[in-house]
Amino acid sequence: MTMSRLTVVVPAYNEAAVLETFHARLFRVLDELPLACDVLYIDDGSSDTTWQLIEGLAARDPRTGALKLSRNFGKEAALTAGLDHVDADAAVVIDADLQDPPELIPTLVERWREGFDVVYATRTAREGETGFKRFTSALFYRSMERVSDTRVPRDTGDFRLLSRRALDALRQLRERQRFMKGLFTWIGYRQTAVYYLREPRQAGTTKWNYWRLLQLAIEGFTSFSTAPLRLATWIGVSASLLAFLYGLWVFGKALLFGDPVHGYPSLMVVILFMGGVQLLALGVIGEYLGRNYAESKQRPLYFIEEKRAPRTGP
C-alpha cells in the first residue's frame, strides 16, 4: 500500500489561548513522520482572535491551510467541512485543546500502515473532568451500545485516523443532523482502537456545557436508533393496560359494594399519569419529526467565508 501524504484536520472555536502551543507541539510530531504532512484548521465562527492566529500560522508555515466558516455552524459541521477538503491519502482528526495528545499520531499511522481504514483513539482515563461528567459519558456510550445497531466505540471521541476510502465514504453522507462518532462507525471498513490517557485541557475553557452535551446525546440516539419511538409505544401500551385493569377493579368494586362518591385523588392521579405519558410520546415523535423537517429543507451544511490551502504538493 502506497501512503505518501497525511492531513491533520483541526476544528477550532475560540481556541486562541492554546492554538500556538498546539501548533508547535503538533509539528514537532509531524516533522518526525516519514510522510508529507500538512494541517488544515477550520475556524467555526470564533469570536476571539482564533482566525488571526491561524492566518499567522499559515503565513509562517506553508504546510498550514485554513478554512473560515461564515458563522458558528457547530463542531460536527466544522469537522465535515475539514474532511470535505482533504485530498491526502489519509486524515487525522484532533481537537486543538491538547486533551488528545498529538504524540499519539505516529501510533495511528502505524496501524494505518497495517491496513486499517479507521484507527480511533479510546480513552482509558479522563483527567481534569468531574466525576459526574465521567459518569454521564459512560452512561451515554453504554446506552448507545444497547439501543443502536451501529456500535459506537466506548469512551471514544473524534480523535482518529481515516484512510482515503473512509474519507470518500463519509463524503457521501450528507445528512443535516450529524453525529460524527456514529457516522465514523457506520461506514464500516477495517477499524481498530489505540488506547491513551486523556489529559486536562491546557488552556482556555471547554465549549461543551451540560446542555450542549445533552443535545449531542439526543442527536446520537435519534440518528442511530428508533428505540425512543419503541419506548414511547411500550409506555403507551403499558399505561393502557394499567388503565384497563384499574377500570375493571373500579367496575367490580362498584358492582359488589355499590358506588359511593369517592376516588377523586385516584382519578386525578390517573388523569395526570395518562397526560404525562401522552406528552412524552408526542415529544419523542416531535423529535423525529423535527429531524425529518430539517432534512427536507436540504440546506447546505456550511458556508466558507475564507480559504487558505496549504502550499504543498500531493
Buried (B, 14 or more C-beta within 10 A) or exposed (E): EEBEBBBBBBBBBBBBBBBEEBBEBBBEBBEEEEBBBBBBBBBBBBEBBBBEBBBBBBEEBEBBBBBBBEEBBBBBBBBBBBBBBBEBBBBBBBBBBBBBBBEBBBBBBEBBEEEBBBBBBBBEEBEEBEEEBBEBBEEBBEBBEEBBEBEBBBBBBBBBBBBBEBBEBBEEEEEBEBBBBBBBBBBEEBBBBBEBEBBEBBBBEEBEEEEEBEEBBEBBBBBBBBBBBEBBEEBBEEBEEBBEEEEEEBEEEEEEEEEEEEEEEEEEEBEEEBEEBBEBBEEBEEBEEEBEEEEEEEEEBBEEEEEBBBEBEE
